[in-house]
């Protein structure tokens, strides 16, 4: 089962049927929209990005649970990469550590908001 999301609320706000939203996203049937709204399936990248286009909202806003789960997993991997780079001082390692620092900064700033 996937994370709760706000897809249904935004679809209804704009008076779209599941079939109409599915059509806008390039699906023949309403099933992908329905399964996502009821959290039976994790949304595909096509559905997530398509909803950003349709509603003008970020994936983080529409699918906050999924976003947080993915962010947490990426940040765990970032910590592992940071540890692997700890004793390296070459230019590429410095750039990588800068990216990792920025990732942590964004995550911390987002947690404050």
Beta strands, then each sheet from edge to edge (+ up, - down):
end
